[in-house]
Each structure stands twice: as structure tokens, then as C-alpha cells.
Amino acid sequence: MRRVIWTGLGLGALGLALLAGVLVALEVNARLWLAGSGARTVSSRLDFSAAPQGLVGWDRVYESRLEHLDVWHAAAGLEHMQLEEGAHSTNQCLWLSHTERVLVVGSTTAVKLCPSQNGTRMYVHQTFY
């Protein structure tokens, strides 16, 4: 009985360590992704509600003092993204998207860059599958 309890505790601790590692890796990736844009994080939220279907969502909001076209070209992770067709809107926002696959994990990223009083506000939605 003790062996089962210790095994369960060990697996639980391993799972928490793995989750913490993934969260740190995602944050480091986000920082590298926005390198060059001078962006700061306003909010960040992981959504595990669709995890049983193999999907994890990550919503983030950033602010940068650069203009939105400059952010698009300055941020390392945005420069290869494509402008969405029909992205023209009355509020002058740019809609970008990108889909990629690394080994067995795929991701779809949608970004909305909008002018704000202080420069640019970036809304990022990323889905991992």
C-alpha cells in the first residue's frame, strides 16, 4: 500500500514539474517571439478546457511603443506571419496568422495588431494540437 502511495506522489510531482517546465518554455518562447518589438505583457491566460480533445489555447495581450506596422516587421515571431485576406477594418487593425508543426505538436497563431494611444496593442491567440 505504501509503495502505491509513494508511486502516486512521485508521478504527481513529476507531472507538476513537467507542467512547470512547459509553462516556462512557453514564456521564454513568447519573449523570444517578440524580441525586437519592445513589447510588455498585459495579460496571459492558458485554456485547458479543450484538452480532452487534444487542444490547448493560449491568449495573450501585449503592448509596444512601436507603430503596428513597425511591430509586425520588428518582432521576430511576427515577421514571417501572413496578412489575412479581408483584414481591412475601420479601426486600422492588422490581422496576421501562421500555422506550423514541430515534431508531433502543431500550432495555429492568430494575431491582431491595433494602434493604441501608446503605440500598438497586440492580441495573440494560439492553439496547440
N, CA, C and O atoms as a printed pandas DataFrame, in Angstrom:
     atom_number atom_name residue_name chain_id  residue_number  x_coord  y_coord  z_coord
0              1         N          MET        A               1    0.818   -1.199    0.000
1              2        CA          MET        A               1    0.000    0.000    0.000
2              3         C          MET        A               1    0.861    1.263    0.000
3              4         O          MET        A               1    0.567    2.229   -0.703
4              5         N          ARG        A               2    1.930    1.238    0.801
5              6        CA          ARG        A               2    2.821    2.404    0.846
6              7         C          ARG        A               2    3.489    2.648   -0.495
7              8         O          ARG        A               2    3.661    3.792   -0.918
8              9         N          ARG        A               3    3.856    1.585   -1.146
9             10        CA          ARG        A               3    4.512    1.705   -2.441
10            11         C          ARG        A               3    3.589    2.386   -3.447
11            12         O          ARG        A               3    4.049    3.205   -4.243
12            13         N          VAL        A               4    2.308    2.066   -3.426
13            14        CA          VAL        A               4    1.333    2.672   -4.325
14            15         C          VAL        A               4    1.203    4.162   -4.030
15            16         O          VAL        A               4    1.147    4.972   -4.955
16            17         N          ILE        A               5    1.154    4.528   -2.759
17            18        CA          ILE        A               5    1.044    5.940   -2.374
18            19         C          ILE        A               5    2.280    6.708   -2.835
19            20         O          ILE        A               5    2.160    7.787   -3.415
20            21         N          TRP        A               6    3.473    6.153   -2.576
21            22        CA          TRP        A               6    4.710    6.837   -2.982
22            23         C          TRP        A               6    4.822    6.945   -4.498
23            24         O          TRP        A               6    5.300    7.949   -5.027
24            25         N          THR        A               7    4.380    5.906   -5.184
25            26        CA          THR        A               7    4.388    5.951   -6.644
26            27         C          THR        A               7    3.448    7.038   -7.147
27            28         O          THR        A               7    3.794    7.790   -8.059
28            29         N          GLY        A               8    2.260    7.121   -6.554
29            30        CA          GLY        A               8    1.295    8.157   -6.931
30            31         C          GLY        A               8    1.830    9.550   -6.656
31            32         O          GLY        A               8    1.673   10.450   -7.481
32            33         N          LEU        A               9    2.455    9.736   -5.513
33            34        CA          LEU        A               9    3.038   11.031   -5.175
34            35         C          LEU        A               9    4.179   11.381   -6.132
35            36         O          LEU        A               9    4.304   12.526   -6.567
36            37         N          GLY        A              10    4.995   10.402   -6.451
37            38        CA          GLY        A              10    6.108   10.624   -7.378
38            39         C          GLY        A              10    5.616   10.999   -8.763
39            40         O          GLY        A              10    6.152   11.917   -9.384
40            41         N          LEU        A              11    4.603   10.303   -9.255
41            42        CA          LEU        A              11    4.034   10.626  -10.566
42            43         C          LEU        A              11    3.371   11.997  -10.561
43            44         O          LEU        A              11    3.462   12.737  -11.540
44            45         N          GLY        A              12    2.704   12.335   -9.461
45            46        CA          GLY        A              12    2.094   13.663   -9.339
46            47         C          GLY        A              12    3.147   14.758   -9.363
47            48         O          GLY        A              12    2.979   15.773  -10.039
48            49         N          ALA        A              13    4.246   14.549   -8.617
49            50        CA          ALA        A              13    5.332   15.536   -8.599
50            51         C          ALA        A              13    5.984   15.652   -9.974
51            52         O          ALA        A              13    6.311   16.752  -10.419
52            53         N          LEU        A              14    6.169   14.530  -10.636
53            54        CA          LEU        A              14    6.731   14.545  -11.987
54            55         C          LEU        A              14    5.820   15.304  -12.951
55            56         O          LEU        A              14    6.293   16.078  -13.783
56            57         N          GLY        A              15    4.519   15.078  -12.836
57            58        CA          GLY        A              15    3.555   15.786  -13.676
58            59         C          GLY        A              15    3.586   17.292  -13.434
59            60         O          GLY        A              15    3.538   18.074  -14.383
60            61         N          LEU        A              16    3.668   17.704  -12.166
61            62        CA          LEU        A              16    3.755   19.135  -11.847
62            63         C          LEU        A              16    5.053   19.743  -12.365
63            64         O          LEU        A              16    5.054   20.862  -12.877
64            65         N          ALA        A              17    6.159   19.010  -12.233
65            66        CA          ALA        A              17    7.442   19.504  -12.745
66            67         C          ALA        A              17    7.392   19.637  -14.260
67            68         O          ALA        A              17    7.915   20.605  -14.813
68            69         N          LEU        A              18    6.772   18.681  -14.936
69            70        CA          LEU        A              18    6.631   18.739  -16.389
70            71         C          LEU        A              18    5.765   19.930  -16.807
71            72         O          LEU        A              18    6.104   20.641  -17.753
72            73         N          LEU        A              19    4.652   20.147  -16.109
73            74        CA          LEU        A              19    3.779   21.278  -16.405
74            75         C          LEU        A              19    4.510   22.602  -16.185
75            76         O          LEU        A              19    4.394   23.518  -17.000
76            77         N          ALA        A              20    5.264   22.707  -15.087
77            78        CA          ALA        A              20    6.034   23.926  -14.818
78            79         C          ALA        A              20    7.071   24.162  -15.914
79            80         O          ALA        A              20    7.276   25.298  -16.343
80            81         N          GLY        A              21    7.720   23.098  -16.364
81            82        CA          GLY        A              21    8.696   23.211  -17.444
82            83         C          GLY        A              21    8.064   23.692  -18.738
83            84         O          GLY        A              21    8.637   24.524  -19.442
84            85         N          VAL        A              22    6.894   23.176  -19.051
85            86        CA          VAL        A              22    6.184   23.594  -20.262
86            87         C          VAL        A              22    5.804   25.071  -20.168
87            88         O          VAL        A              22    5.956   25.816  -21.135
88            89         N          LEU        A              23    5.306   25.496  -18.996
89            90        CA          LEU        A              23    4.920   26.898  -18.821
90            91         C          LEU        A              23    6.121   27.833  -18.949
91            92         O          LEU        A              23    6.017   28.897  -19.558
92            93         N          VAL        A              24    7.255   27.440  -18.378
93            94        CA          VAL        A              24    8.474   28.253  -18.508
94            95         C          VAL        A              24    8.920   28.299  -19.963
95            96         O          VAL        A              24    9.305   29.358  -20.458
96            97         N          ALA        A              25    8.873   27.165  -20.651
97            98        CA          ALA        A              25    9.268   27.122  -22.066
98            99         C          ALA        A              25    8.365   28.011  -22.910
99           100         O          ALA        A              25    8.847   28.699  -23.810
100          101         N          LEU        A              26    7.054   28.010  -22.633
101          102        CA          LEU        A              26    6.136   28.862  -23.376
102          103         C          LEU        A              26    6.439   30.337  -23.138
103          104         O          LEU        A              26    6.400   31.135  -24.074
104          105         N          GLU        A              27    6.740   30.706  -21.895
105          106        CA          GLU        A              27    7.038   32.104  -21.594
106          107         C          GLU        A              27    8.344   32.544  -22.256
107          108         O          GLU        A              27    8.425   33.648  -22.794
108          109         N          VAL        A              28    9.363   31.685  -22.219
109          110        CA          VAL        A              28   10.633   32.009  -22.882
110          111         C          VAL        A              28   10.410   32.146  -24.384
111          112         O          VAL        A              28   10.939   33.062  -25.013
112          113         N          ASN        A              29    9.627   31.236  -24.958
113          114        CA          ASN        A              29    9.313   31.302  -26.385
114          115         C          ASN        A              29    8.600   32.612  -26.718
115          116         O          ASN        A              29    8.910   33.244  -27.728
116          117         N          ALA        A              30    7.646   33.025  -25.875
117          118        CA          ALA        A              30    6.928   34.279  -26.117
118          119         C          ALA        A              30    7.884   35.461  -26.080
119          120         O          ALA        A              30    7.762   36.378  -26.893
120          121         N          ARG        A              31    8.829   35.455  -25.154
121          122        CA          ARG        A              31    9.797   36.554  -25.070
122          123         C          ARG        A              31   10.680   36.603  -26.318
123          124         O          ARG        A              31   10.921   37.678  -26.866
124          125         N          LEU        A              32   11.157   35.456  -26.761
125          126        CA          LEU        A              32   11.979   35.412  -27.970
126          127         C          LEU        A              32   11.155   35.779  -29.195
127          128         O          LEU        A              32   11.654   36.424  -30.117
128          129         N          TRP        A              33    9.893   35.366  -29.204
129          130        CA          TRP        A              33    8.982   35.604  -30.312
130          131         C          TRP        A              33    8.777   37.098  -30.531
131          132         O          TRP        A              33    8.632   37.550  -31.666
132          133         N          LEU        A              34    8.765   37.868  -29.432
133          134        CA          LEU        A              34    8.537   39.309  -29.521
134          135         C          LEU        A              34    9.826   40.122  -29.456
135          136         O          LEU        A              34    9.783   41.348  -29.359
136          137         N          ALA        A              35   10.954   39.454  -29.506
137          138        CA          ALA        A              35   12.241   40.157  -29.447
138          139         C          ALA        A              35   12.310   41.215  -30.532
139          140         O          ALA        A              35   11.966   40.955  -31.685
140          141         N          GLY        A              36   12.754   42.405  -30.163
141          142        CA          GLY        A              36   12.888   43.495  -31.111
142          143         C          GLY        A              36   11.709   44.446  -31.118
143          144         O          GLY        A              36   11.814   45.553  -31.646
144          145         N          SER        A              37   10.573   44.034  -30.536
145          146        CA          SER        A              37    9.379   44.874  -30.569
146          147         C          SER        A              37    9.246   45.760  -29.334
147          148         O          SER        A              37    8.430   46.682  -29.322
148          149         N          GLY        A              38   10.030   45.494  -28.303
149          150        CA          GLY        A              38    9.914   46.265  -27.070
150          151         C          GLY        A              38    8.577   46.065  -26.385
151          152         O          GLY        A              38    8.110   46.953  -25.672
152          153         N          ALA        A              39    7.951   44.914  -26.587
153          154        CA          ALA        A              39    6.615   44.662  -26.052
154          155         C          ALA        A              39    6.666   44.241  -24.590
155          156         O          ALA        A              39    7.613   43.600  -24.135
156          157         N          ARG        A              40    5.623   44.620  -23.875
157          158        CA          ARG        A              40    5.451   44.173  -22.494
158          159         C          ARG        A              40    4.129   43.423  -22.397
159          160         O          ARG        A              40    3.176   43.727  -23.115
160          161         N          THR        A              41    4.084   42.450  -21.510
161          162        CA          THR        A              41    2.893   41.629  -21.347
162          163         C          THR        A              41    1.830   42.375  -20.549
163          164         O          THR        A              41    2.109   42.903  -19.472
164          165         N          VAL        A              42    0.615   42.418  -21.079
165          166        CA          VAL        A              42   -0.521   42.990  -20.371
166          167         C          VAL        A              42   -1.295   41.879  -19.674
167          168         O          VAL        A              42   -1.685   42.016  -18.514
168          169         N          SER        A              43   -1.514   40.775  -20.390
169          170        CA          SER        A              43   -2.205   39.622  -19.796
170          171         C          SER        A              43   -1.817   38.347  -20.541
171          172         O          SER        A              43   -1.381   38.384  -21.692
172          173         N          SER        A              44   -1.987   37.222  -19.854
173          174        CA          SER        A              44   -1.680   35.918  -20.430
174          175         C          SER        A              44   -2.565   34.886  -19.746
175          176         O          SER        A              44   -2.674   34.877  -18.520
176          177         N          ARG        A              45   -3.202   34.009  -20.535
177          178        CA          ARG        A              45   -4.102   33.003  -19.970
178          179         C          ARG        A              45   -4.055   31.723  -20.794
179          180         O          ARG        A              45   -4.234   31.745  -22.012
180          181         N          LEU        A              46   -3.813   30.618  -20.116
181          182        CA          LEU        A              46   -3.864   29.305  -20.760
182          183         C          LEU        A              46   -5.267   28.735  -20.594
183          184         O          LEU        A              46   -5.884   28.898  -19.541
184          185         N          ASP        A              47   -5.771   28.071  -21.623
185          186        CA          ASP        A              47   -7.105   27.487  -21.591
186          187         C          ASP        A              47   -6.991   25.988  -21.854
187          188         O          ASP        A              47   -6.671   25.560  -22.963
188          189         N          PHE        A              48   -7.258   25.201  -20.816
189          190        CA          PHE        A              48   -7.175   23.742  -20.919
190          191         C          PHE        A              48   -8.553   23.105  -21.086
191          192         O          PHE        A              48   -8.673   21.883  -20.999
192          193         N          SER        A              49   -9.587   23.896  -21.322
193          194        CA          SER        A              49  -10.944   23.356  -21.380
194          195         C          SER        A              49  -11.133   22.340  -22.512
195          196         O          SER        A              49  -11.977   21.451  -22.405
196          197         N          ALA        A              50  -10.367   22.461  -23.576
197          198        CA          ALA        A              50  -10.491   21.523  -24.704
198          199         C          ALA        A              50   -9.370   20.484  -24.702
199          200         O          ALA        A              50   -9.157   19.803  -25.704
200          201         N          ALA        A              51   -8.656   20.359  -23.589
201          202        CA          ALA        A              51   -7.554   19.394  -23.505
202          203         C          ALA        A              51   -7.991   17.954  -23.795
203          204         O          ALA        A              51   -7.232   17.215  -24.422
204          205         N          PRO        A              52   -9.192   17.525  -23.362
205          206        CA          PRO        A              52   -9.611   16.160  -23.713
206          207         C          PRO        A              52   -9.690   15.917  -25.220
207          208         O          PRO        A              52   -9.574   14.774  -25.664
208          209         N          GLN        A              53   -9.884   16.969  -26.008
209          210        CA          GLN        A              53   -9.911   16.836  -27.465
210          211         C          GLN        A              53   -8.532   17.057  -28.078
211          212         O          GLN        A              53   -8.389   17.054  -29.301
212          213         N          GLY        A              54   -7.516   17.250  -27.235
213          214        CA          GLY        A              54   -6.149   17.427  -27.713
214          215         C          GLY        A              54   -5.794   18.856  -28.072
215          216         O          GLY        A              54   -4.839   19.079  -28.816
216          217         N          LEU        A              55   -6.539   19.838  -27.562
217          218        CA          LEU        A              55   -6.298   21.244  -27.866
218          219         C          LEU        A              55   -6.013   22.031  -26.593
219          220         O          LEU        A              55   -6.671   21.835  -25.571
220          221         N          VAL        A              56   -5.036   22.916  -26.659
221          222        CA          VAL        A              56   -4.742   23.838  -25.565
222          223         C          VAL        A              56   -4.651   25.235  -26.172
223          224         O          VAL        A              56   -3.957   25.440  -27.168
224          225         N          GLY        A              57   -5.348   26.184  -25.574
225          226        CA          GLY        A              57   -5.332   27.556  -26.068
226          227         C          GLY        A              57   -4.483   28.452  -25.183
227          228         O          GLY        A              57   -4.362   28.218  -23.980
228          229         N          TRP        A              58   -3.900   29.471  -25.782
229          230        CA          TRP        A              58   -3.090   30.435  -25.035
230          231         C          TRP        A              58   -3.396   31.815  -25.582
231          232         O          TRP        A              58   -3.057   32.130  -26.723
232          233         N          ASP        A              59   -4.039   32.639  -24.762
233          234        CA          ASP        A              59   -4.388   34.004  -25.144
234          235         C          ASP        A              59   -3.481   34.979  -24.415
235          236         O          ASP        A              59   -3.275   34.874  -23.206
236          237         N          ARG        A              60   -2.933   35.946  -25.182
237          238        CA          ARG        A              60   -2.026   36.928  -24.591
238          239         C          ARG        A              60   -2.334   38.296  -25.181
239          240         O          ARG        A              60   -2.810   38.416  -26.310
240          241         N          VAL        A              61   -2.050   39.318  -24.392
241          242        CA          VAL        A              61   -2.161   40.699  -24.860
242          243         C          VAL        A              61   -0.844   41.382  -24.506
243          244         O          VAL        A              61   -0.355   41.277  -23.381
244          245         N          TYR        A              62   -0.280   42.084  -25.488
245          246        CA          TYR        A              62    0.977   42.806  -25.306
246          247         C          TYR        A              62    0.791   44.253  -25.740
247          248         O          TYR        A              62   -0.113   44.579  -26.509
248          249         N          GLU        A              63    1.666   45.109  -25.231
249          250        CA          GLU        A              63    1.720   46.495  -25.685
250          251         C          GLU        A              63    3.150   46.822  -26.086
251          252         O          GLU        A              63    4.111   46.373  -25.462
252          253         N          SER        A              64    3.263   47.616  -27.148
253          254        CA          SER        A              64    4.558   48.077  -27.621
254          255         C          SER        A              64    4.449   49.554  -27.958
255          256         O          SER        A              64    3.384   50.019  -28.362
256          257         N          ARG        A              65    5.523   50.289  -27.799
257          258        CA          ARG        A              65    5.532   51.712  -28.144
258          259         C          ARG        A              65    5.699   51.929  -29.652
259          260         O          ARG        A              65    5.522   53.045  -30.141
260          261         N          LEU        A              66    6.040   50.864  -30.389
261          262        CA          LEU        A              66    6.190   50.975  -31.844
262          263         C          LEU        A              66    4.828   51.049  -32.523
263          264         O          LEU        A              66    3.824   50.600  -31.970
264          265         N          GLU        A              67    4.801   51.618  -33.720
265          266        CA          GLU        A              67    3.586   51.617  -34.537
266          267         C          GLU        A              67    3.299   50.186  -34.992
267          268         O          GLU        A              67    4.212   49.363  -35.054
268          269         N          HIS        A              68    2.037   49.886  -35.310
269          270        CA          HIS        A              68    1.675   48.492  -35.589
270          271         C          HIS        A              68    2.375   47.903  -36.808
271          272         O          HIS        A              68    2.694   46.714  -36.799
272          273         N          LEU        A              69    2.622   48.674  -37.841
273          274        CA          LEU        A              69    3.385   48.142  -38.975
274          275         C          LEU        A              69    4.834   47.868  -38.581
275          276         O          LEU        A              69    5.433   46.897  -39.043
276          277         N          ASP        A              70    5.398   48.724  -37.727
277          278        CA          ASP        A              70    6.774   48.517  -37.254
278          279         C          ASP        A              70    6.872   47.280  -36.374
279          280         O          ASP        A              70    7.856   46.545  -36.451
280          281         N          VAL        A              71    5.858   47.039  -35.534
281          282        CA          VAL        A              71    5.848   45.838  -34.677
282          283         C          VAL        A              71    5.842   44.596  -35.551
283          284         O          VAL        A              71    6.571   43.641  -35.282
284          285         N          TRP        A              72    5.026   44.603  -36.592
285          286        CA          TRP        A              72    4.919   43.449  -37.486
286          287         C          TRP        A              72    6.287   43.089  -38.056
287          288         O          TRP        A              72    6.617   41.907  -38.158
288          289         N          HIS        A              73    7.080   44.075  -38.424
289          290        CA          HIS        A              73    8.377   43.814  -39.038
290          291         C          HIS        A              73    9.510   43.686  -38.021
291          292         O          HIS        A              73   10.550   43.113  -38.345
292          293         N          ALA        A              74    9.342   44.200  -36.806
293          294        CA          ALA        A              74   10.416   44.168  -35.808
294          295         C          ALA        A              74   10.398   42.904  -34.956
295          296         O          ALA        A              74   11.460   42.392  -34.602
296          297         N          ALA        A              75    9.226   42.394  -34.620
297          298        CA          ALA        A              75    9.128   41.222  -33.739
298          299         C          ALA        A              75    9.531   39.966  -34.513
299          300         O          ALA        A              75    9.012   39.691  -35.595
300          301         N          ALA        A              76   10.452   39.225  -33.942
301          302        CA          ALA        A              76   10.982   38.031  -34.613
302          303         C          ALA        A              76    9.896   37.036  -34.998
303          304         O          ALA        A              76    9.963   36.445  -36.076
304          305         N          GLY        A              77    8.906   36.838  -34.151
305          306        CA          GLY        A              77    7.861   35.856  -34.423
306          307         C          GLY        A              77    6.770   36.332  -35.354
307          308         O          GLY        A              77    6.000   35.522  -35.870
308          309         N          LEU        A              78    6.691   37.635  -35.579
309          310        CA          LEU        A              78    5.628   38.175  -36.430
310          311         C          LEU        A              78    6.066   38.391  -37.867
311          312         O          LEU        A              78    5.231   38.410  -38.771
312          313         N          GLU        A              79    7.360   38.554  -38.090
313          314        CA          GLU        A              79    7.836   38.942  -39.413
314          315         C          GLU        A              79    7.525   37.914  -40.493
315          316         O          GLU        A              79    7.434   38.280  -41.665
316          317         N          HIS        A              80    7.358   36.641  -40.140
317          318        CA          HIS        A              80    7.045   35.617  -41.138
318          319         C          HIS        A              80    5.540   35.344  -41.254
319          320         O          HIS        A              80    5.123   34.510  -42.058
320          321         N          MET        A              81    4.725   36.041  -40.454
321          322        CA          MET        A              81    3.284   35.815  -40.486
322          323         C          MET        A              81    2.657   36.502  -41.692
323          324         O          MET        A              81    3.145   37.523  -42.176
324          325         N          GLN        A              82    1.567   35.914  -42.159
325          326        CA          GLN        A              82    0.876   36.419  -43.334
326          327         C          GLN        A              82   -0.291   37.315  -42.946
327          328         O          GLN        A              82   -0.987   37.052  -41.965
328          329         N          LEU        A              83   -0.500   38.375  -43.720
329          330        CA          LEU        A              83   -1.654   39.237  -43.537
330          331         C          LEU        A              83   -2.883   38.477  -44.008
331          332         O          LEU        A              83   -2.896   37.936  -45.113
332          333         N          GLU        A              84   -3.899   38.436  -43.184
333          334        CA          GLU        A              84   -5.125   37.729  -43.535
334          335         C          GLU        A              84   -5.888   38.499  -44.606
335          336         O          GLU        A              84   -5.970   39.726  -44.559
336          337         N          GLU        A              85   -6.436   37.784  -45.553
337          338        CA          GLU        A              85   -7.275   38.410  -46.572
338          339         C          GLU        A              85   -8.533   38.937  -45.895
339          340         O          GLU        A              85   -9.095   38.271  -45.026
340          341         N          GLY        A              86   -8.968   40.097  -46.277
341          342        CA          GLY        A              86  -10.150   40.690  -45.652
342          343         C          GLY        A              86   -9.848   41.297  -44.301
343          344         O          GLY        A              86  -10.757   41.518  -43.500
344          345         N          ALA        A              87   -8.574   41.572  -44.036
345          346        CA          ALA        A              87   -8.184   42.094  -42.736
346          347         C          ALA        A              87   -8.422   43.587  -42.610
347          348         O          ALA        A              87   -8.195   44.160  -41.544
348          349         N          HIS        A              88   -8.871   44.221  -43.667
349          350        CA          HIS        A              88   -9.097   45.663  -43.612
350          351         C          HIS        A              88  -10.301   45.945  -42.725
351          352         O          HIS        A              88  -11.381   45.389  -42.922
352          353         N          SER        A              89  -10.098   46.810  -41.757
353          354        CA          SER        A              89  -11.199   47.157  -40.870
354          355         C          SER        A              89  -11.168   48.655  -40.617
355          356         O          SER        A              89  -10.175   49.326  -40.899
356          357         N          THR        A              90  -12.245   49.160  -40.092
357          358        CA          THR        A              90  -12.351   50.591  -39.858
358          359         C          THR        A              90  -11.452   51.057  -38.718
359          360         O          THR        A              90  -11.155   52.248  -38.626
360          361         N          ASN        A              91  -11.013   50.149  -37.850
361          362        CA          ASN        A              91  -10.168   50.565  -36.731
362          363         C          ASN        A              91   -8.676   50.429  -37.048
363          364         O          ASN        A              91   -7.852   50.550  -36.142
364          365         N          GLN        A              92   -8.314   50.185  -38.293
365          366        CA          GLN        A              92   -6.939   50.123  -38.774
366          367         C          GLN        A              92   -6.109   48.993  -38.164
367          368         O          GLN        A              92   -4.883   49.088  -38.118
368          369         N          CYS        A              93   -6.753   47.941  -37.701
369          370        CA          CYS        A              93   -6.023   46.800  -37.144
370          371         C          CYS        A              93   -5.505   45.905  -38.268
371          372         O          CYS        A              93   -6.111   45.820  -39.336
372          373         N          LEU        A              94   -4.389   45.246  -38.018
373          374        CA          LEU        A              94   -3.841   44.247  -38.936
374          375         C          LEU        A              94   -4.114   42.872  -38.343
375          376         O          LEU        A              94   -3.919   42.663  -37.146
376          377         N          TRP        A              95   -4.561   41.937  -39.169
377          378        CA          TRP        A              95   -4.822   40.566  -38.744
378          379         C          TRP        A              95   -3.779   39.665  -39.399
379          380         O          TRP        A              95   -3.684   39.604  -40.625
380          381         N          LEU        A              96   -2.999   38.966  -38.577
381          382        CA          LEU        A              96   -1.948   38.082  -39.072
382          383         C          LEU        A              96   -2.230   36.657  -38.617
383          384         O          LEU        A              96   -2.898   36.442  -37.605
384          385         N          SER        A              97   -1.719   35.683  -39.366
385          386        CA          SER        A              97   -1.886   34.293  -38.950
386          387         C          SER        A              97   -0.708   33.453  -39.426
387          388         O          SER        A              97    0.019   33.810  -40.353
388          389         N          HIS        A              98   -0.557   32.322  -38.749
389          390        CA          HIS        A              98    0.518   31.396  -39.094
390          391         C          HIS        A              98    0.196   30.032  -38.497
391          392         O          HIS        A              98   -0.273   29.938  -37.363
392          393         N          THR        A              99    0.448   28.985  -39.258
393          394        CA          THR        A              99    0.289   27.610  -38.779
394          395         C          THR        A              99    1.616   26.903  -38.954
395          396         O          THR        A              99    2.262   27.013  -39.995
396          397         N          GLU        A             100    2.017   26.170  -37.918
397          398        CA          GLU        A             100    3.278   25.424  -38.018
398          399         C          GLU        A             100    3.180   24.111  -37.262
399          400         O          GLU        A             100    2.306   23.915  -36.418
400          401         N          ARG        A             101    4.101   23.223  -37.589
401          402        CA          ARG        A             101    4.161   21.916  -36.935
402          403         C          ARG        A             101    5.612   21.644  -36.584
403          404         O          ARG        A             101    6.499   21.739  -37.432
404          405         N          VAL        A             102    5.845   21.298  -35.301
405          406        CA          VAL        A             102    7.170   20.933  -34.820
406          407         C          VAL        A             102    7.050   19.542  -34.200
407          408         O          VAL        A             102    6.403   19.355  -33.170
408          409         N          LEU        A             103    7.689   18.575  -34.853
409          410        CA          LEU        A             103    7.587   17.166  -34.455
410          411         C          LEU        A             103    6.134   16.745  -34.454
411          412         O          LEU        A             103    5.515   16.697  -35.518
412          413         N          VAL        A             104    5.563   16.436  -33.292
413          414        CA          VAL        A             104    4.180   15.955  -33.240
414          415         C          VAL        A             104    3.208   17.027  -32.775
415          416         O          VAL        A             104    2.005   16.773  -32.712
416          417         N          VAL        A             105    3.693   18.213  -32.449
417          418        CA          VAL        A             105    2.838   19.289  -31.955
418          419         C          VAL        A             105    2.645   20.341  -33.045
419          420         O          VAL        A             105    3.613   20.842  -33.618
420          421         N          GLY        A             106    1.403   20.663  -33.318
421          422        CA          GLY        A             106    1.092   21.717  -34.271
422          423         C          GLY        A             106    0.534   22.924  -33.540
423          424         O          GLY        A             106    0.032   22.803  -32.423
424          425         N          SER        A             107    0.620   24.076  -34.162
425          426        CA          SER        A             107    0.033   25.270  -33.559
426          427         C          SER        A             107   -0.487   26.195  -34.649
427          428         O          SER        A             107    0.077   26.285  -35.740
428          429         N          THR        A             108   -1.570   26.874  -34.323
429          430        CA          THR        A             108   -2.140   27.902  -35.170
430          431         C          THR        A             108   -2.136   29.187  -34.354
431          432         O          THR        A             108   -2.621   29.216  -33.224
432          433         N          THR        A             109   -1.587   30.242  -34.932
433          434        CA          THR        A             109   -1.472   31.509  -34.221
434          435         C          THR        A             109   -2.205   32.585  -35.004
435          436         O          THR        A             109   -2.005   32.738  -36.209
436          437         N          ALA        A             110   -3.056   33.330  -34.308
437          438        CA          ALA        A             110   -3.756   34.474  -34.887
438          439         C          ALA        A             110   -3.376   35.705  -34.067
439          440         O          ALA        A             110   -3.432   35.683  -32.837
440          441         N          VAL        A             111   -2.989   36.776  -34.755
441          442        CA          VAL        A             111   -2.543   38.000  -34.097
442          443         C          VAL        A             111   -3.316   39.174  -34.663
443          444         O          VAL        A             111   -3.493   39.295  -35.875
444          445         N          LYS        A             112   -3.772   40.035  -33.775
445          446        CA          LYS        A             112   -4.410   41.290  -34.184
446          447         C          LYS        A             112   -3.564   42.428  -33.626
447          448         O          LYS        A             112   -3.392   42.551  -32.413
448          449         N          LEU        A             113   -3.042   43.254  -34.521
449          450        CA          LEU        A             113   -2.236   44.417  -34.136
450          451         C          LEU        A             113   -3.083   45.664  -34.327
451          452         O          LEU        A             113   -3.516   45.963  -35.440
452          453         N          CYS        A             114   -3.318   46.388  -33.247
453          454        CA          CYS        A             114   -4.165   47.575  -33.320
454          455         C          CYS        A             114   -3.433   48.795  -32.775
455          456         O          CYS        A             114   -2.752   48.710  -31.753
456          457         N          PRO        A             115   -3.571   49.931  -33.457
457          458        CA          PRO        A             115   -2.991   51.161  -32.929
458          459         C          PRO        A             115   -3.635   51.504  -31.584
459          460         O          PRO        A             115   -4.835   51.302  -31.396
460          461         N          SER        A             116   -2.842   52.018  -30.664
461          462        CA          SER        A             116   -3.364   52.469  -29.376
462          463         C          SER        A             116   -2.717   53.815  -29.048
463          464         O          SER        A             116   -1.852   54.288  -29.785
464          465         N          GLN        A             117   -3.129   54.415  -27.968
465          466        CA          GLN        A             117   -2.580   55.714  -27.575
466          467         C          GLN        A             117   -1.078   55.643  -27.355
467          468         O          GLN        A             117   -0.361   56.606  -27.627
468          469         N          ASN        A             118   -0.595   54.500  -26.859
469          470        CA          ASN        A             118    0.830   54.363  -26.531
470          471         C          ASN        A             118    1.631   53.648  -27.606
471          472         O          ASN        A             118    2.811   53.373  -27.386
472          473         N          GLY        A             119    1.058   53.339  -28.740
473          474        CA          GLY        A             119    1.785   52.620  -29.785
474          475         C          GLY        A             119    0.915   51.550  -30.408
475          476         O          GLY        A             119    0.069   51.841  -31.253
476          477         N          THR        A             120    1.125   50.296  -29.985
477          478        CA          THR        A             120    0.390   49.163  -30.552
478          479         C          THR        A             120   -0.033   48.199  -29.459
479          480         O          THR        A             120    0.728   47.924  -28.531
480          481         N          ARG        A             121   -1.231   47.696  -29.572
481          482        CA          ARG        A             121   -1.717   46.637  -28.689
482          483         C          ARG        A             121   -1.826   45.379  -29.535
483          484         O          ARG        A             121   -2.432   45.392  -30.607
484          485         N          MET        A             122   -1.230   44.282  -29.045
485          486        CA          MET        A             122   -1.216   43.011  -29.770
486          487         C          MET        A             122   -2.077   41.995  -29.034
487          488         O          MET        A             122   -1.880   41.744  -27.845
488          489         N          TYR        A             123   -3.032   41.415  -29.748
489          490        CA          TYR        A             123   -3.868   40.356  -29.212
490          491         C          TYR        A             123   -3.433   39.071  -29.895
491          492         O          TYR        A             123   -3.510   38.961  -31.119
492          493         N          VAL        A             124   -2.978   38.099  -29.118
493          494        CA          VAL        A             124   -2.452   36.852  -29.681
494          495         C          VAL        A             124   -3.292   35.684  -29.183
495          496         O          VAL        A             124   -3.482   35.522  -27.977
496          497         N          HIS        A             125   -3.794   34.872  -30.103
497          498        CA          HIS        A             125   -4.474   33.621  -29.735
498          499         C          HIS        A             125   -3.714   32.486  -30.410
499          500         O          HIS        A             125   -3.544   32.464  -31.629
500          501         N          GLN        A             126   -3.268   31.560  -29.599
501          502        CA          GLN        A             126   -2.507   30.431  -30.120
502          503         C          GLN        A             126   -3.192   29.145  -29.664
503          504         O          GLN        A             126   -3.535   28.995  -28.491
504          505         N          THR        A             127   -3.387   28.229  -30.596
505          506        CA          THR        A             127   -3.963   26.930  -30.297
506          507         C          THR        A             127   -2.931   25.865  -30.605
507          508         O          THR        A             127   -2.381   25.817  -31.706
508          509         N          PHE        A             128   -2.668   25.004  -29.619
509          510        CA          PHE        A             128   -1.745   23.881  -29.790
510          511         C          PHE        A             128   -2.559   22.602  -29.915
511          512         O          PHE        A             128   -3.511   22.386  -29.166
512          513         N          TYR        A             129   -2.180   21.761  -30.863
513          514        CA          TYR        A             129   -2.886   20.498  -31.076
514          515         C          TYR        A             129   -1.915   19.376  -31.345
515          516         O          TYR        A             129   -2.330   18.236  -31.549
